[in-house]
Structure formats: structure tokens, C-alpha cells
Amino acid sequence: MRNEQMPPDPKGVLTDKEVLKKSQYLAGFVESITAEGDTGTLVVRANIKDISSGSLRYIEPEDVQFIEKVYMVSFDENTVFSGKVVADIVSGDQVAINTKELIYEKDSLTALSIAFFDPREDTVAQILRDRRTLDAVVESVENQDEDTVIVVRTAIPDEDKLRTMDLSGSYTVPFIERKYSVRISKSTTLEGVAREEISSGMSAIIVLDQDVNAPGVSEFGAITFESQS
């Protein structure tokens, strides 16, 4: 049996009920909205973790259960909206709400902020993830004083095509080939290869100092270069 006095699992796989009870965050679907100017009420249906499941203090991942609750969420001129303004919110919208009260103590809440949640944008964001990491092939190498500048070829998710696709069911992520100029300097961490050993045709995983879609950037700096050849 788990010792109920032990601290939370360091890997974060447990749900600490004492922490959960203090939650002031709510995500769900708008069932209805009534508003007069900047003041009004949202009826939000949400699934929250069932704190009656699991042990006295913790909920193991395999024991997590959810319960459906309906909340009356009031807002006013002090509530911060993002993604949509009040007038554009409709039934069926998904929203994330930071509340003044604890969601496990009350069904009537006051919204500090309300963010419109676009499931399509979330799916796109999950696909794109961190675009600073490249799985690439070195095409050319040029030594410049103490640095090495390489041109790499890689394939990244095609964001433009993604935004025109139906992502609600099964889909295949479209990729597009790109080439980038990358500078390897003294501060770059090299793994599996010395700088003078980097050559054309070498496969590598490279972590850049910026997103590959950063505007106006013609050359990226390499934080790490890990040879896969």
C-alpha cells in the first residue's frame, strides 16, 4: 500500500488531490451565453477529475475518472478575453477559463479570463511542435575562421497545407522539403562527431537557436549538433 504521507511522485504521474482541490482552471463547451455589453453569464459543461477515485491523497493514472459538471460562469468588464470577443462567442465553442473561485467548491464561478479554444489550431500546434529541432542531412560544409557553416536539407510539416485539411478524422501529415544555413560555433554542443569531421551526406539532429519560420532569418545558430551517421 502507498504511504499516504509520501510526497508526490517526482515524475508527475500522480494526481495530488490537495493540489487538485485548489484548481481555478476550467475547460469545456459553452452551452449558452447571455450578455449585456461586457457583463453576462456563460453556461459551461466540463469534465473534471473525480476526486473520489484513487487513494486518500493521490490518484494513480490508471485510476483517473472524470465527472461531468455544468457551471454558471459570470464575466464583466474586468474579464480578459482572448481568441474571441464576447459578441462572437456561441453555443458549442470550446473555452478555457481562469476562475476567481475554486472549481471543486462552487458551481457558480467568476471568470478572470476566458480564452476561446480552437481544436483545429491545437491539432496544428501539436503537429508543428518545436520547429527548432531538425532531422537533417548535411549538403555542404564551409569553414569560416573558428566557425563552420553548413547547409542542411530537411523535411518539415507543411503548415499552409495543414490549415486547409480536414483534421477531424484520419489524415496524413504533409511535408515540404527545405534547406537551411546553420552556423556551428564554439558554443555548439557536438555529439558523436568533432567539428572537423562534419561532412556532406552526414545525417544529424540539430537544435537551432530559433524557430525555422522566424521572419527575416537567413542563417540559424546551432545549439546542438548530434551526428546520426
C-alpha positions as YAML, in Angstrom:
chain: A
units: angstrom
residues:
- id: 1
  name: MET
  ca: [0.00, 0.00, 0.00]
- id: 2
  name: ARG
  ca: [1.20, 3.53, -0.74]
- id: 3
  name: ASN
  ca: [2.22, 5.54, 2.29]
- id: 4
  name: GLU
  ca: [-0.28, 8.42, 2.35]
- id: 5
  name: GLN
  ca: [2.37, 10.72, 3.85]
- id: 6
  name: MET
  ca: [4.83, 10.29, 0.98]
- id: 7
  name: PRO
  ca: [5.42, 13.28, -1.34]
- id: 8
  name: PRO
  ca: [4.04, 13.35, -4.87]
- id: 9
  name: ASP
  ca: [5.78, 11.19, -7.44]
- id: 10
  name: PRO
  ca: [8.73, 13.21, -8.84]
- id: 11
  name: LYS
  ca: [7.86, 12.15, -12.38]
- id: 12
  name: GLY
  ca: [4.48, 13.80, -12.05]
- id: 13
  name: VAL
  ca: [2.44, 10.70, -12.83]
- id: 14
  name: LEU
  ca: [0.27, 11.07, -9.76]
- id: 15
  name: THR
  ca: [-2.59, 13.49, -9.22]
- id: 16
  name: ASP
  ca: [-2.33, 15.10, -5.80]
- id: 17
  name: LYS
  ca: [-5.89, 15.67, -4.60]
- id: 18
  name: GLU
  ca: [-4.87, 18.50, -2.28]
- id: 19
  name: VAL
  ca: [-3.45, 20.37, -5.28]
- id: 20
  name: LEU
  ca: [-6.39, 19.45, -7.48]
- id: 21
  name: LYS
  ca: [-8.89, 20.83, -4.96]
- id: 22
  name: LYS
  ca: [-7.27, 24.26, -5.34]
- id: 23
  name: SER
  ca: [-7.80, 24.34, -9.10]
- id: 24
  name: GLN
  ca: [-9.06, 27.62, -10.56]
- id: 25
  name: TYR
  ca: [-8.96, 26.47, -14.17]
- id: 26
  name: LEU
  ca: [-11.84, 25.14, -16.23]
- id: 27
  name: ALA
  ca: [-12.06, 23.89, -19.82]
- id: 28
  name: GLY
  ca: [-15.30, 22.92, -21.51]
- id: 29
  name: PHE
  ca: [-18.07, 23.65, -24.01]
- id: 30
  name: VAL
  ca: [-20.33, 26.67, -23.97]
- id: 31
  name: GLU
  ca: [-23.96, 25.57, -23.68]
- id: 32
  name: SER
  ca: [-25.40, 29.07, -23.69]
- id: 33
  name: ILE
  ca: [-24.42, 32.68, -23.20]
- id: 34
  name: THR
  ca: [-26.36, 35.71, -22.01]
- id: 35
  name: ALA
  ca: [-24.69, 39.09, -22.25]
- id: 36
  name: GLU
  ca: [-25.49, 42.73, -21.97]
- id: 37
  name: GLY
  ca: [-22.48, 44.71, -23.07]
- id: 38
  name: ASP
  ca: [-19.41, 43.45, -21.21]
- id: 39
  name: THR
  ca: [-21.40, 41.70, -18.48]
- id: 40
  name: GLY
  ca: [-23.08, 38.33, -18.65]
- id: 41
  name: THR
  ca: [-23.03, 34.61, -17.92]
- id: 42
  name: LEU
  ca: [-21.77, 31.50, -19.67]
- id: 43
  name: VAL
  ca: [-23.22, 28.07, -19.03]
- id: 44
  name: VAL
  ca: [-20.25, 25.75, -19.45]
- id: 45
  name: ARG
  ca: [-20.29, 21.94, -19.48]
- id: 46
  name: ALA
  ca: [-16.96, 20.45, -18.45]
- id: 47
  name: ASN
  ca: [-15.37, 17.14, -17.50]
- id: 48
  name: ILE
  ca: [-13.28, 17.36, -14.34]
- id: 49
  name: LYS
  ca: [-11.28, 14.73, -12.48]
- id: 50
  name: ASP
  ca: [-13.26, 12.77, -9.92]
- id: 51
  name: ILE
  ca: [-11.51, 13.34, -6.60]
- id: 52
  name: SER
  ca: [-13.44, 10.47, -5.01]
- id: 53
  name: SER
  ca: [-11.40, 7.99, -7.08]
- id: 54
  name: GLY
  ca: [-7.96, 6.70, -6.15]
- id: 55
  name: SER
  ca: [-6.47, 6.63, -2.68]
- id: 56
  name: LEU
  ca: [-6.97, 9.07, 0.16]
- id: 57
  name: ARG
  ca: [-4.41, 11.57, -1.17]
- id: 58
  name: TYR
  ca: [-3.40, 10.54, -4.69]
- id: 59
  name: ILE
  ca: [-4.94, 9.36, -7.93]
- id: 60
  name: GLU
  ca: [-2.84, 6.95, -9.98]
- id: 61
  name: PRO
  ca: [-3.06, 7.42, -13.78]
- id: 62
  name: GLU
  ca: [-4.94, 4.14, -14.18]
- id: 63
  name: ASP
  ca: [-7.48, 5.23, -11.55]
- id: 64
  name: VAL
  ca: [-8.32, 8.62, -13.08]
- id: 65
  name: GLN
  ca: [-12.03, 9.06, -13.68]
- id: 66
  name: PHE
  ca: [-13.97, 12.09, -14.87]
- id: 67
  name: ILE
  ca: [-17.31, 13.54, -13.93]
- id: 68
  name: GLU
  ca: [-19.39, 15.94, -16.00]
- id: 69
  name: LYS
  ca: [-20.43, 19.20, -14.37]
- id: 70
  name: VAL
  ca: [-22.28, 22.28, -15.52]
- id: 71
  name: TYR
  ca: [-21.00, 25.65, -14.31]
- id: 72
  name: MET
  ca: [-22.53, 29.11, -14.35]
- id: 73
  name: VAL
  ca: [-19.64, 31.42, -15.14]
- id: 74
  name: SER
  ca: [-20.16, 35.16, -14.83]
- id: 75
  name: PHE
  ca: [-17.99, 37.76, -16.55]
- id: 76
  name: ASP
  ca: [-17.75, 41.55, -16.57]
- id: 77
  name: GLU
  ca: [-15.63, 44.42, -17.89]
- id: 78
  name: ASN
  ca: [-12.65, 43.15, -15.85]
- id: 79
  name: THR
  ca: [-12.63, 39.72, -17.50]
- id: 80
  name: VAL
  ca: [-9.85, 39.29, -20.08]
- id: 81
  name: PHE
  ca: [-11.00, 37.65, -23.32]
- id: 82
  name: SER
  ca: [-8.69, 36.13, -25.93]
- id: 83
  name: GLY
  ca: [-9.38, 34.44, -29.25]
- id: 84
  name: LYS
  ca: [-12.89, 35.85, -29.41]
- id: 85
  name: VAL
  ca: [-14.74, 38.87, -28.07]
- id: 86
  name: VAL
  ca: [-17.93, 38.42, -26.07]
- id: 87
  name: ALA
  ca: [-20.20, 39.14, -29.04]
- id: 88
  name: ASP
  ca: [-18.63, 36.31, -31.09]
- id: 89
  name: ILE
  ca: [-18.96, 33.50, -28.52]
- id: 90
  name: VAL
  ca: [-21.67, 31.00, -29.42]
- id: 91
  name: SER
  ca: [-23.02, 27.69, -28.13]
- id: 92
  name: GLY
  ca: [-20.63, 24.85, -28.90]
- id: 93
  name: ASP
  ca: [-17.47, 26.92, -28.55]
- id: 94
  name: GLN
  ca: [-14.67, 25.42, -26.51]
- id: 95
  name: VAL
  ca: [-13.29, 27.72, -23.84]
- id: 96
  name: ALA
  ca: [-10.58, 27.71, -21.20]
- id: 97
  name: ILE
  ca: [-11.41, 29.78, -18.13]
- id: 98
  name: ASN
  ca: [-9.35, 31.01, -15.20]
- id: 99
  name: THR
  ca: [-11.71, 31.49, -12.28]
- id: 100
  name: LYS
  ca: [-11.76, 33.53, -9.10]
- id: 101
  name: GLU
  ca: [-13.25, 30.68, -7.10]
- id: 102
  name: LEU
  ca: [-12.16, 27.04, -6.72]
- id: 103
  name: ILE
  ca: [-13.94, 24.84, -9.27]
- id: 104
  name: TYR
  ca: [-14.28, 21.93, -6.83]
- id: 105
  name: GLU
  ca: [-16.05, 24.10, -4.26]
- id: 106
  name: LYS
  ca: [-18.60, 26.03, -6.33]
- id: 107
  name: ASP
  ca: [-20.75, 25.61, -9.43]
- id: 108
  name: SER
  ca: [-21.20, 29.37, -9.82]
- id: 109
  name: LEU
  ca: [-17.90, 30.98, -10.77]
- id: 110
  name: THR
  ca: [-16.44, 34.34, -11.72]
- id: 111
  name: ALA
  ca: [-14.18, 34.42, -14.77]
- id: 112
  name: LEU
  ca: [-10.87, 36.25, -14.53]
- id: 113
  name: SER
  ca: [-10.05, 35.31, -18.13]
- id: 114
  name: ILE
  ca: [-11.81, 33.42, -20.92]
- id: 115
  name: ALA
  ca: [-9.86, 32.04, -23.88]
- id: 116
  name: PHE
  ca: [-11.57, 30.67, -26.96]
- id: 117
  name: PHE
  ca: [-10.09, 27.24, -27.70]
- id: 118
  name: ASP
  ca: [-9.83, 26.26, -31.36]
- id: 119
  name: PRO
  ca: [-9.38, 22.46, -31.57]
- id: 120
  name: ARG
  ca: [-8.09, 22.79, -35.12]
- id: 121
  name: GLU
  ca: [-5.35, 25.19, -34.05]
- id: 122
  name: ASP
  ca: [-4.46, 22.87, -31.19]
- id: 123
  name: THR
  ca: [-4.07, 19.94, -33.60]
- id: 124
  name: VAL
  ca: [-1.88, 22.03, -35.91]
- id: 125
  name: ALA
  ca: [0.23, 23.17, -32.95]
- id: 126
  name: GLN
  ca: [0.75, 19.56, -31.81]
- id: 127
  name: ILE
  ca: [1.89, 18.56, -35.29]
- id: 128
  name: LEU
  ca: [4.27, 21.50, -35.68]
- id: 129
  name: ARG
  ca: [5.57, 21.33, -32.10]
- id: 130
  name: ASP
  ca: [9.05, 22.77, -31.61]
- id: 131
  name: ARG
  ca: [10.29, 23.80, -35.05]
- id: 132
  name: ARG
  ca: [13.78, 24.47, -33.72]
- id: 133
  name: THR
  ca: [14.69, 20.78, -33.96]
- id: 134
  name: LEU
  ca: [15.68, 19.41, -37.37]
- id: 135
  name: ASP
  ca: [16.30, 15.86, -38.53]
- id: 136
  name: ALA
  ca: [18.50, 16.82, -41.45]
- id: 137
  name: VAL
  ca: [21.18, 15.82, -43.96]
- id: 138
  name: VAL
  ca: [24.27, 17.99, -44.45]
- id: 139
  name: GLU
  ca: [24.60, 19.16, -48.05]
- id: 140
  name: SER
  ca: [27.66, 21.41, -47.83]
- id: 141
  name: VAL
  ca: [30.29, 22.48, -45.32]
- id: 142
  name: GLU
  ca: [32.27, 25.74, -45.21]
- id: 143
  name: ASN
  ca: [34.82, 26.62, -42.55]
- id: 144
  name: GLN
  ca: [34.80, 30.30, -41.57]
- id: 145
  name: ASP
  ca: [37.56, 31.17, -39.08]
- id: 146
  name: GLU
  ca: [36.53, 29.43, -35.85]
- id: 147
  name: ASP
  ca: [33.02, 28.57, -37.04]
- id: 148
  name: THR
  ca: [31.62, 26.08, -39.51]
- id: 149
  name: VAL
  ca: [28.66, 26.99, -41.70]
- id: 150
  name: ILE
  ca: [26.66, 24.12, -43.15]
- id: 151
  name: VAL
  ca: [23.68, 23.90, -45.47]
- id: 152
  name: VAL
  ca: [21.25, 21.19, -44.44]
- id: 153
  name: ARG
  ca: [18.28, 19.58, -46.16]
- id: 154
  name: THR
  ca: [15.26, 18.55, -44.13]
- id: 155
  name: ALA
  ca: [11.51, 17.95, -44.37]
- id: 156
  name: ILE
  ca: [9.13, 19.86, -42.14]
- id: 157
  name: PRO
  ca: [5.31, 19.75, -41.83]
- id: 158
  name: ASP
  ca: [3.67, 21.93, -44.48]
- id: 159
  name: GLU
  ca: [1.78, 24.43, -42.31]
- id: 160
  name: ASP
  ca: [-0.09, 26.00, -45.23]
- id: 161
  name: LYS
  ca: [-1.50, 22.65, -46.38]
- id: 162
  name: LEU
  ca: [-2.30, 21.62, -42.80]
- id: 163
  name: ARG
  ca: [-4.54, 24.64, -42.38]
- id: 164
  name: THR
  ca: [-6.60, 23.65, -45.45]
- id: 165
  name: MET
  ca: [-7.04, 19.99, -44.45]
- id: 166
  name: ASP
  ca: [-9.82, 18.27, -42.54]
- id: 167
  name: LEU
  ca: [-8.10, 17.32, -39.27]
- id: 168
  name: SER
  ca: [-11.18, 15.99, -37.51]
- id: 169
  name: GLY
  ca: [-10.62, 12.36, -38.58]
- id: 170
  name: SER
  ca: [-7.76, 10.35, -40.04]
- id: 171
  name: TYR
  ca: [-5.19, 12.29, -42.03]
- id: 172
  name: THR
  ca: [-1.62, 12.13, -43.30]
- id: 173
  name: VAL
  ca: [0.67, 14.98, -42.34]
- id: 174
  name: PRO
  ca: [2.02, 16.70, -45.47]
- id: 175
  name: PHE
  ca: [5.72, 17.53, -45.51]
- id: 176
  name: ILE
  ca: [7.73, 20.01, -47.54]
- id: 177
  name: GLU
  ca: [11.48, 19.94, -48.20]
- id: 178
  name: ARG
  ca: [13.53, 22.90, -47.04]
- id: 179
  name: LYS
  ca: [17.19, 23.92, -46.91]
- id: 180
  name: TYR
  ca: [18.72, 25.99, -44.11]
- id: 181
  name: SER
  ca: [22.07, 27.59, -43.45]
- id: 182
  name: VAL
  ca: [23.31, 26.69, -39.96]
- id: 183
  name: ARG
  ca: [26.34, 28.09, -38.12]
- id: 184
  name: ILE
  ca: [28.22, 25.78, -35.78]
- id: 185
  name: SER
  ca: [30.27, 27.81, -33.30]
- id: 186
  name: LYS
  ca: [32.34, 27.26, -30.17]
- id: 187
  name: SER
  ca: [29.17, 27.29, -28.08]
- id: 188
  name: THR
  ca: [27.54, 24.49, -30.12]
- id: 189
  name: THR
  ca: [27.41, 21.16, -28.29]
- id: 190
  name: LEU
  ca: [28.66, 18.39, -30.60]
- id: 191
  name: GLU
  ca: [27.63, 14.80, -30.01]
- id: 192
  name: GLY
  ca: [29.10, 11.83, -31.84]
- id: 193
  name: VAL
  ca: [31.32, 13.94, -34.08]
- id: 194
  name: ALA
  ca: [34.10, 16.53, -33.96]
- id: 195
  name: ARG
  ca: [33.62, 19.79, -35.85]
- id: 196
  name: GLU
  ca: [36.30, 18.92, -38.42]
- id: 197
  name: GLU
  ca: [34.56, 15.59, -39.09]
- id: 198
  name: ILE
  ca: [31.26, 17.15, -40.23]
- id: 199
  name: SER
  ca: [30.88, 16.37, -43.92]
- id: 200
  name: SER
  ca: [28.41, 16.32, -46.79]
- id: 201
  name: GLY
  ca: [25.93, 13.46, -46.64]
- id: 202
  name: MET
  ca: [26.05, 13.21, -42.83]
- id: 203
  name: SER
  ca: [22.69, 12.78, -41.08]
- id: 204
  name: ALA
  ca: [22.17, 14.76, -37.89]
- id: 205
  name: ILE
  ca: [19.67, 16.03, -35.38]
- id: 206
  name: ILE
  ca: [20.20, 19.76, -34.93]
- id: 207
  name: VAL
  ca: [18.65, 22.05, -32.34]
- id: 208
  name: LEU
  ca: [18.57, 25.63, -33.63]
- id: 209
  name: ASP
  ca: [18.56, 28.89, -31.70]
- id: 210
  name: GLN
  ca: [15.30, 29.98, -33.40]
- id: 211
  name: ASP
  ca: [12.16, 28.60, -34.99]
- id: 212
  name: VAL
  ca: [12.76, 27.74, -38.66]
- id: 213
  name: ASN
  ca: [9.87, 30.05, -39.56]
- id: 214
  name: ALA
  ca: [11.39, 33.06, -37.79]
- id: 215
  name: PRO
  ca: [10.90, 36.01, -40.16]
- id: 216
  name: GLY
  ca: [13.93, 37.55, -41.81]
- id: 217
  name: VAL
  ca: [16.42, 34.90, -40.62]
- id: 218
  name: SER
  ca: [18.81, 33.66, -43.32]
- id: 219
  name: GLU
  ca: [21.19, 31.76, -41.06]
- id: 220
  name: PHE
  ca: [20.49, 29.89, -37.84]
- id: 221
  name: GLY
  ca: [22.81, 29.11, -34.98]
- id: 222
  name: ALA
  ca: [23.18, 25.51, -33.82]
- id: 223
  name: ILE
  ca: [22.72, 24.87, -30.09]
- id: 224
  name: THR
  ca: [23.43, 21.15, -30.50]
- id: 225
  name: PHE
  ca: [24.58, 19.01, -33.43]
- id: 226
  name: GLU
  ca: [24.19, 15.27, -32.97]
- id: 227
  name: SER
  ca: [25.54, 13.00, -35.69]
- id: 228
  name: GLN
  ca: [23.29, 10.12, -36.75]
- id: 229
  name: SER
  ca: [25.71, 8.70, -39.33]
...
